């Protein structure tokens, strides 16, 4: 998860090293960052809720979660909100 001042582009240089050790690598732009488009329509949710929706959509049962700066806060919120 990228910092508040960034986007998924933040991970561009780290991705090859993760892939080199056999890990699938997923980086996305959190709501309001990078290439996301935010509208007033729809229910509001937290960044942790957005991540839970993404994990369900991608059918991820187990994964390593990594975040930096504000992304680390989202990772902690996610871990506490969705302990499964």
Secondary structure, 3 states (H helix, E strand, C coil): CCCCCCCHHHHHHHHHHHHHCCCCCCCCCCCCCCCCCCCCCCCCCCHHHHHHHHHHHCCCCCCCCCCCCHHHHHHHHHHHHCCC
